[in-house]
Amino acid sequence: MATPQEVLIILAKTGLPDVDENSDLANDSRFDSVKLITFILLIEEAFGIRLDLKGFEKKQFRNVIAIAEAINQQS
């Protein structure tokens, strides 16, 4: 089960160490496509899951809490 704290640690590995649980990642220009792909790969590795990105929407990446909820729905 993914927690917001675990997601924050993974985000820091992508080069976004200064975000918090409520940061608006969906509209953060620093969270570009390269960081997004890196983040997804790190999430899949950390939680031993394969994210089904077909059903993902931008709002699921709006903040760390939403991301943790989306991960938990797929695991």
Biopython code that builds the backbone (N, CA, C, O; Angstrom):
import numpy as np
from Bio.PDB.StructureBuilder import StructureBuilder

atoms = [
    (1, "MET", "N", (0.841, -1.172, 0.000)),
    (1, "MET", "CA", (0.000, 0.000, 0.000)),
    (1, "MET", "C", (0.894, 1.245, 0.000)),
    (1, "MET", "O", (1.780, 1.395, 0.842)),
    (2, "ALA", "N", (0.641, 2.120, -0.952)),
    (2, "ALA", "CA", (1.436, 3.340, -1.084)),
    (2, "ALA", "C", (0.930, 4.415, -0.136)),
    (2, "ALA", "O", (-0.274, 4.639, -0.011)),
    (3, "THR", "N", (1.863, 5.070, 0.525)),
    (3, "THR", "CA", (1.513, 6.199, 1.382)),
    (3, "THR", "C", (2.010, 7.483, 0.714)),
    (3, "THR", "O", (2.925, 7.438, -0.108)),
    (4, "PRO", "N", (1.417, 8.619, 1.060)),
    (4, "PRO", "CA", (1.914, 9.875, 0.502)),
    (4, "PRO", "C", (3.398, 10.102, 0.792)),
    (4, "PRO", "O", (4.107, 10.654, -0.050)),
    (5, "GLN", "N", (3.874, 9.690, 1.951)),
    (5, "GLN", "CA", (5.280, 9.853, 2.291)),
    (5, "GLN", "C", (6.181, 9.054, 1.348)),
    (5, "GLN", "O", (7.236, 9.537, 0.939)),
    (6, "GLU", "N", (5.767, 7.837, 1.005)),
    (6, "GLU", "CA", (6.546, 7.020, 0.072)),
    (6, "GLU", "C", (6.567, 7.661, -1.312)),
    (6, "GLU", "O", (7.595, 7.650, -1.988)),
    (7, "VAL", "N", (5.447, 8.214, -1.728)),
    (7, "VAL", "CA", (5.379, 8.881, -3.029)),
    (7, "VAL", "C", (6.297, 10.106, -3.038)),
    (7, "VAL", "O", (6.961, 10.368, -4.041)),
    (8, "LEU", "N", (6.342, 10.856, -1.938)),
    (8, "LEU", "CA", (7.237, 12.011, -1.845)),
    (8, "LEU", "C", (8.697, 11.606, -1.989)),
    (8, "LEU", "O", (9.474, 12.300, -2.647)),
    (9, "ILE", "N", (9.071, 10.495, -1.383)),
    (9, "ILE", "CA", (10.448, 10.005, -1.480)),
    (9, "ILE", "C", (10.783, 9.669, -2.933)),
    (9, "ILE", "O", (11.870, 9.984, -3.417)),
    (10, "ILE", "N", (9.853, 9.037, -3.611)),
    (10, "ILE", "CA", (10.074, 8.677, -5.018)),
    (10, "ILE", "C", (10.132, 9.930, -5.883)),
    (10, "ILE", "O", (10.957, 10.009, -6.794)),
    (11, "LEU", "N", (9.275, 10.908, -5.615)),
    (11, "LEU", "CA", (9.315, 12.169, -6.364)),
    (11, "LEU", "C", (10.653, 12.869, -6.193)),
    (11, "LEU", "O", (11.174, 13.452, -7.144)),
    (12, "ALA", "N", (11.210, 12.821, -5.002)),
    (12, "ALA", "CA", (12.510, 13.447, -4.754)),
    (12, "ALA", "C", (13.592, 12.827, -5.638)),
    (12, "ALA", "O", (14.524, 13.517, -6.053)),
    (13, "LYS", "N", (13.474, 11.538, -5.925)),
    (13, "LYS", "CA", (14.444, 10.855, -6.790)),
    (13, "LYS", "C", (14.357, 11.330, -8.234)),
    (13, "LYS", "O", (15.303, 11.140, -8.998)),
    (14, "THR", "N", (13.246, 11.943, -8.623)),
    (14, "THR", "CA", (13.093, 12.441, -9.992)),
    (14, "THR", "C", (13.597, 13.871, -10.141)),
    (14, "THR", "O", (13.611, 14.413, -11.246)),
    (15, "GLY", "N", (14.012, 14.487, -9.028)),
    (15, "GLY", "CA", (14.503, 15.852, -9.079)),
    (15, "GLY", "C", (13.494, 16.874, -8.590)),
    (15, "GLY", "O", (13.647, 18.068, -8.847)),
    (16, "LEU", "N", (12.468, 16.423, -7.889)),
    (16, "LEU", "CA", (11.471, 17.332, -7.308)),
    (16, "LEU", "C", (11.446, 17.156, -5.788)),
    (16, "LEU", "O", (10.464, 16.657, -5.238)),
    (17, "PRO", "N", (12.519, 17.564, -5.111)),
    (17, "PRO", "CA", (12.601, 17.340, -3.668)),
    (17, "PRO", "C", (11.787, 18.307, -2.824)),
    (17, "PRO", "O", (11.578, 18.065, -1.635)),
    (18, "ASP", "N", (11.325, 19.396, -3.419)),
    (18, "ASP", "CA", (10.669, 20.438, -2.621)),
    (18, "ASP", "C", (9.145, 20.449, -2.740)),
    (18, "ASP", "O", (8.517, 21.477, -2.486)),
    (19, "VAL", "N", (8.550, 19.336, -3.118)),
    (19, "VAL", "CA", (7.087, 19.260, -3.166)),
    (19, "VAL", "C", (6.566, 18.712, -1.840)),
    (19, "VAL", "O", (7.296, 18.060, -1.094)),
    (20, "ASP", "N", (5.294, 18.988, -1.561)),
    (20, "ASP", "CA", (4.659, 18.404, -0.385)),
    (20, "ASP", "C", (3.386, 17.691, -0.823)),
    (20, "ASP", "O", (3.098, 17.609, -2.017)),
    (21, "GLU", "N", (2.635, 17.184, 0.123)),
    (21, "GLU", "CA", (1.454, 16.378, -0.201)),
    (21, "GLU", "C", (0.411, 17.137, -1.011)),
    (21, "GLU", "O", (-0.370, 16.522, -1.737)),
    (22, "ASN", "N", (0.386, 18.457, -0.899)),
    (22, "ASN", "CA", (-0.641, 19.249, -1.577)),
    (22, "ASN", "C", (-0.125, 20.014, -2.790)),
    (22, "ASN", "O", (-0.877, 20.782, -3.390)),
    (23, "SER", "N", (1.128, 19.825, -3.163)),
    (23, "SER", "CA", (1.666, 20.511, -4.340)),
    (23, "SER", "C", (0.888, 20.100, -5.586)),
    (23, "SER", "O", (0.542, 18.931, -5.755)),
    (24, "ASP", "N", (0.619, 21.061, -6.446)),
    (24, "ASP", "CA", (-0.140, 20.822, -7.676)),
    (24, "ASP", "C", (0.799, 20.304, -8.758)),
    (24, "ASP", "O", (1.333, 21.082, -9.549)),
    (25, "LEU", "N", (0.997, 19.006, -8.792)),
    (25, "LEU", "CA", (1.929, 18.404, -9.741)),
    (25, "LEU", "C", (1.407, 18.428, -11.167)),
    (25, "LEU", "O", (2.192, 18.504, -12.112)),
    (26, "ALA", "N", (0.098, 18.366, -11.333)),
    (26, "ALA", "CA", (-0.485, 18.346, -12.671)),
    (26, "ALA", "C", (-0.170, 19.631, -13.432)),
    (26, "ALA", "O", (-0.128, 19.626, -14.662)),
    (27, "ASN", "N", (0.050, 20.719, -12.719)),
    (27, "ASN", "CA", (0.338, 21.996, -13.366)),
    (27, "ASN", "C", (1.731, 22.528, -13.052)),
    (27, "ASN", "O", (2.019, 23.702, -13.287)),
    (28, "ASP", "N", (2.597, 21.664, -12.521)),
    (28, "ASP", "CA", (3.973, 22.053, -12.208)),
    (28, "ASP", "C", (4.832, 21.845, -13.452)),
    (28, "ASP", "O", (5.035, 20.712, -13.890)),
    (29, "SER", "N", (5.328, 22.925, -14.010)),
    (29, "SER", "CA", (6.101, 22.827, -15.254)),
    (29, "SER", "C", (7.402, 22.044, -15.084)),
    (29, "SER", "O", (7.970, 21.568, -16.067)),
    (30, "ARG", "N", (7.876, 21.906, -13.849)),
    (30, "ARG", "CA", (9.092, 21.115, -13.606)),
    (30, "ARG", "C", (8.822, 19.624, -13.738)),
    (30, "ARG", "O", (9.751, 18.846, -13.955)),
    (31, "PHE", "N", (7.556, 19.211, -13.609)),
    (31, "PHE", "CA", (7.177, 17.801, -13.703)),
    (31, "PHE", "C", (6.901, 17.479, -15.172)),
    (31, "PHE", "O", (5.763, 17.234, -15.572)),
    (32, "ASP", "N", (7.975, 17.488, -15.959)),
    (32, "ASP", "CA", (7.855, 17.310, -17.399)),
    (32, "ASP", "C", (7.724, 15.833, -17.768)),
    (32, "ASP", "O", (7.676, 14.967, -16.895)),
    (33, "SER", "N", (7.668, 15.561, -19.061)),
    (33, "SER", "CA", (7.431, 14.189, -19.522)),
    (33, "SER", "C", (8.547, 13.236, -19.104)),
    (33, "SER", "O", (8.276, 12.075, -18.796)),
    (34, "VAL", "N", (9.786, 13.700, -19.088)),
    (34, "VAL", "CA", (10.904, 12.844, -18.676)),
    (34, "VAL", "C", (10.778, 12.485, -17.200)),
    (34, "VAL", "O", (10.949, 11.327, -16.819)),
    (35, "LYS", "N", (10.479, 13.478, -16.374)),
    (35, "LYS", "CA", (10.293, 13.208, -14.941)),
    (35, "LYS", "C", (9.085, 12.308, -14.710)),
    (35, "LYS", "O", (9.114, 11.447, -13.830)),
    (36, "LEU", "N", (8.029, 12.497, -15.488)),
    (36, "LEU", "CA", (6.838, 11.666, -15.341)),
    (36, "LEU", "C", (7.149, 10.207, -15.656)),
    (36, "LEU", "O", (6.750, 9.313, -14.910)),
    (37, "ILE", "N", (7.847, 9.966, -16.740)),
    (37, "ILE", "CA", (8.192, 8.584, -17.106)),
    (37, "ILE", "C", (9.117, 7.970, -16.059)),
    (37, "ILE", "O", (8.935, 6.819, -15.662)),
    (38, "THR", "N", (10.100, 8.734, -15.620)),
    (38, "THR", "CA", (11.000, 8.255, -14.565)),
    (38, "THR", "C", (10.213, 7.932, -13.303)),
    (38, "THR", "O", (10.427, 6.895, -12.676)),
    (39, "PHE", "N", (9.309, 8.819, -12.940)),
    (39, "PHE", "CA", (8.472, 8.630, -11.752)),
    (39, "PHE", "C", (7.635, 7.362, -11.873)),
    (39, "PHE", "O", (7.567, 6.577, -10.927)),
    (40, "ILE", "N", (7.003, 7.152, -13.014)),
    (40, "ILE", "CA", (6.176, 5.956, -13.220)),
    (40, "ILE", "C", (7.021, 4.692, -13.090)),
    (40, "ILE", "O", (6.605, 3.730, -12.445)),
    (41, "LEU", "N", (8.195, 4.694, -13.694)),
    (41, "LEU", "CA", (9.078, 3.523, -13.596)),
    (41, "LEU", "C", (9.503, 3.264, -12.155)),
    (41, "LEU", "O", (9.546, 2.115, -11.716)),
    (42, "LEU", "N", (9.815, 4.318, -11.423)),
    (42, "LEU", "CA", (10.194, 4.159, -10.016)),
    (42, "LEU", "C", (9.031, 3.652, -9.172)),
    (42, "LEU", "O", (9.229, 2.832, -8.275)),
    (43, "ILE", "N", (7.828, 4.128, -9.448)),
    (43, "ILE", "CA", (6.625, 3.662, -8.737)),
    (43, "ILE", "C", (6.425, 2.177, -8.993)),
    (43, "ILE", "O", (6.199, 1.400, -8.065)),
    (44, "GLU", "N", (6.511, 1.790, -10.266)),
    (44, "GLU", "CA", (6.309, 0.377, -10.602)),
    (44, "GLU", "C", (7.344, -0.511, -9.920)),
    (44, "GLU", "O", (7.019, -1.593, -9.430)),
    (45, "GLU", "N", (8.566, -0.057, -9.891)),
    (45, "GLU", "CA", (9.633, -0.828, -9.246)),
    (45, "GLU", "C", (9.431, -0.891, -7.731)),
    (45, "GLU", "O", (9.557, -1.958, -7.128)),
    (46, "ALA", "N", (9.119, 0.242, -7.124)),
    (46, "ALA", "CA", (8.993, 0.305, -5.662)),
    (46, "ALA", "C", (7.839, -0.538, -5.136)),
    (46, "ALA", "O", (7.944, -1.142, -4.069)),
    (47, "PHE", "N", (6.744, -0.578, -5.878)),
    (47, "PHE", "CA", (5.551, -1.267, -5.386)),
    (47, "PHE", "C", (5.275, -2.587, -6.099)),
    (47, "PHE", "O", (4.282, -3.258, -5.817)),
    (48, "GLY", "N", (6.161, -2.956, -7.024)),
    (48, "GLY", "CA", (6.014, -4.230, -7.711)),
    (48, "GLY", "C", (4.723, -4.330, -8.506)),
    (48, "GLY", "O", (4.083, -5.381, -8.547)),
    (49, "ILE", "N", (4.351, -3.222, -9.136)),
    (49, "ILE", "CA", (3.119, -3.202, -9.918)),
    (49, "ILE", "C", (3.415, -2.704, -11.324)),
    (49, "ILE", "O", (4.488, -2.166, -11.598)),
    (50, "ARG", "N", (2.466, -2.890, -12.187)),
    (50, "ARG", "CA", (2.506, -2.335, -13.542)),
    (50, "ARG", "C", (1.313, -1.403, -13.651)),
    (50, "ARG", "O", (0.169, -1.855, -13.622)),
    (51, "LEU", "N", (1.566, -0.105, -13.775)),
    (51, "LEU", "CA", (0.474, 0.856, -13.844)),
    (51, "LEU", "C", (-0.227, 0.787, -15.192)),
    (51, "LEU", "O", (0.421, 0.804, -16.238)),
    (52, "ASP", "N", (-1.532, 0.709, -15.163)),
    (52, "ASP", "CA", (-2.339, 0.742, -16.377)),
    (52, "ASP", "C", (-2.608, 2.210, -16.695)),
    (52, "ASP", "O", (-3.517, 2.822, -16.133)),
    (53, "LEU", "N", (-1.823, 2.755, -17.586)),
    (53, "LEU", "CA", (-1.907, 4.184, -17.868)),
    (53, "LEU", "C", (-3.064, 4.548, -18.789)),
    (53, "LEU", "O", (-3.368, 5.727, -18.966)),
    (54, "LYS", "N", (-3.705, 3.552, -19.373)),
    (54, "LYS", "CA", (-4.857, 3.834, -20.240)),
    (54, "LYS", "C", (-5.976, 4.508, -19.471)),
    (54, "LYS", "O", (-6.673, 5.368, -20.010)),
    (55, "GLY", "N", (-6.153, 4.127, -18.225)),
    (55, "GLY", "CA", (-7.235, 4.673, -17.430)),
    (55, "GLY", "C", (-6.851, 5.878, -16.591)),
    (55, "GLY", "O", (-7.691, 6.445, -15.891)),
    (56, "PHE", "N", (-5.578, 6.276, -16.659)),
    (56, "PHE", "CA", (-5.131, 7.406, -15.846)),
    (56, "PHE", "C", (-5.579, 8.726, -16.447)),
    (56, "PHE", "O", (-5.620, 8.895, -17.665)),
    (57, "GLU", "N", (-5.907, 9.639, -15.580)),
    (57, "GLU", "CA", (-6.280, 10.982, -15.998)),
    (57, "GLU", "C", (-5.348, 11.977, -15.310)),
    (57, "GLU", "O", (-4.743, 11.673, -14.281)),
    (58, "LYS", "N", (-5.246, 13.156, -15.890)),
    (58, "LYS", "CA", (-4.365, 14.187, -15.334)),
    (58, "LYS", "C", (-4.689, 14.479, -13.873)),
    (58, "LYS", "O", (-3.784, 14.747, -13.083)),
    (59, "LYS", "N", (-5.958, 14.431, -13.507)),
    (59, "LYS", "CA", (-6.348, 14.752, -12.139)),
    (59, "LYS", "C", (-5.779, 13.757, -11.130)),
    (59, "LYS", "O", (-5.640, 14.082, -9.951)),
    (60, "GLN", "N", (-5.448, 12.539, -11.589)),
    (60, "GLN", "CA", (-4.865, 11.552, -10.688)),
    (60, "GLN", "C", (-3.416, 11.893, -10.343)),
    (60, "GLN", "O", (-2.839, 11.299, -9.432)),
    (61, "PHE", "N", (-2.835, 12.837, -11.060)),
    (61, "PHE", "CA", (-1.481, 13.293, -10.776)),
    (61, "PHE", "C", (-1.485, 14.702, -10.197)),
    (61, "PHE", "O", (-0.460, 15.385, -10.217)),
    (62, "ARG", "N", (-2.627, 15.138, -9.685)),
    (62, "ARG", "CA", (-2.716, 16.518, -9.202)),
    (62, "ARG", "C", (-1.912, 16.750, -7.939)),
    (62, "ARG", "O", (-1.388, 17.847, -7.740)),
    (63, "ASN", "N", (-1.798, 15.745, -7.075)),
    (63, "ASN", "CA", (-0.975, 15.874, -5.864)),
    (63, "ASN", "C", (-0.579, 14.490, -5.365)),
    (63, "ASN", "O", (-1.038, 13.472, -5.884)),
    (64, "VAL", "N", (0.266, 14.471, -4.368)),
    (64, "VAL", "CA", (0.823, 13.219, -3.853)),
    (64, "VAL", "C", (-0.267, 12.309, -3.279)),
    (64, "VAL", "O", (-0.209, 11.091, -3.446)),
    (65, "ILE", "N", (-1.237, 12.884, -2.617)),
    (65, "ILE", "CA", (-2.322, 12.081, -2.038)),
    (65, "ILE", "C", (-3.103, 11.373, -3.133)),
    (65, "ILE", "O", (-3.421, 10.191, -2.998)),
    (66, "ALA", "N", (-3.419, 12.079, -4.224)),
    (66, "ALA", "CA", (-4.146, 11.480, -5.344)),
    (66, "ALA", "C", (-3.326, 10.391, -6.019)),
    (66, "ALA", "O", (-3.870, 9.372, -6.445)),
    (67, "ILE", "N", (-2.020, 10.604, -6.116)),
    (67, "ILE", "CA", (-1.154, 9.592, -6.720)),
    (67, "ILE", "C", (-1.136, 8.329, -5.877)),
    (67, "ILE", "O", (-1.245, 7.225, -6.412)),
    (68, "ALA", "N", (-0.999, 8.478, -4.566)),
    (68, "ALA", "CA", (-0.994, 7.314, -3.667)),
    (68, "ALA", "C", (-2.328, 6.561, -3.781)),
    (68, "ALA", "O", (-2.336, 5.330, -3.800)),
    (69, "GLU", "N", (-3.426, 7.267, -3.856)),
    (69, "GLU", "CA", (-4.740, 6.622, -4.011)),
    (69, "GLU", "C", (-4.824, 5.859, -5.334)),
    (69, "GLU", "O", (-5.340, 4.743, -5.375)),
    (70, "ALA", "N", (-4.319, 6.456, -6.411)),
    (70, "ALA", "CA", (-4.340, 5.800, -7.709)),
    (70, "ALA", "C", (-3.483, 4.537, -7.708)),
    (70, "ALA", "O", (-3.871, 3.521, -8.285)),
    (71, "ILE", "N", (-2.322, 4.599, -7.064)),
    (71, "ILE", "CA", (-1.449, 3.419, -6.964)),
    (71, "ILE", "C", (-2.166, 2.313, -6.198)),
    (71, "ILE", "O", (-2.137, 1.151, -6.601)),
    (72, "ASN", "N", (-2.798, 2.676, -5.107)),
    (72, "ASN", "CA", (-3.473, 1.676, -4.262)),
    (72, "ASN", "C", (-4.667, 1.050, -4.974)),
    (72, "ASN", "O", (-5.002, -0.105, -4.711)),
    (73, "GLN", "N", (-5.304, 1.780, -5.857)),
    (73, "GLN", "CA", (-6.420, 1.219, -6.620)),
    (73, "GLN", "C", (-5.943, 0.177, -7.620)),
    (73, "GLN", "O", (-6.682, -0.747, -7.958)),
    (74, "GLN", "N", (-4.708, 0.323, -8.094)),
    (74, "GLN", "CA", (-4.189, -0.596, -9.096)),
    (74, "GLN", "C", (-3.394, -1.743, -8.519)),
    (74, "GLN", "O", (-3.065, -2.690, -9.233)),
    (75, "SER", "N", (-3.078, -1.674, -7.232)),
    (75, "SER", "CA", (-2.254, -2.760, -6.669)),
    (75, "SER", "C", (-3.104, -3.767, -5.940)),
    (75, "SER", "O", (-2.581, -4.745, -5.406)),
]
sb = StructureBuilder()
sb.init_structure("model")
sb.init_model(0)
sb.init_chain("A")
sb.init_seg("    ")
for serial, (resi, resn, name, xyz) in enumerate(atoms, 1):
    if name == "N":
        sb.init_residue(resn, " ", resi, " ")
    sb.init_atom(name, np.array(xyz, "f"), 0.0, 1.0, " ", f" {name:<3s}", serial, name[0])
structure = sb.get_structure()
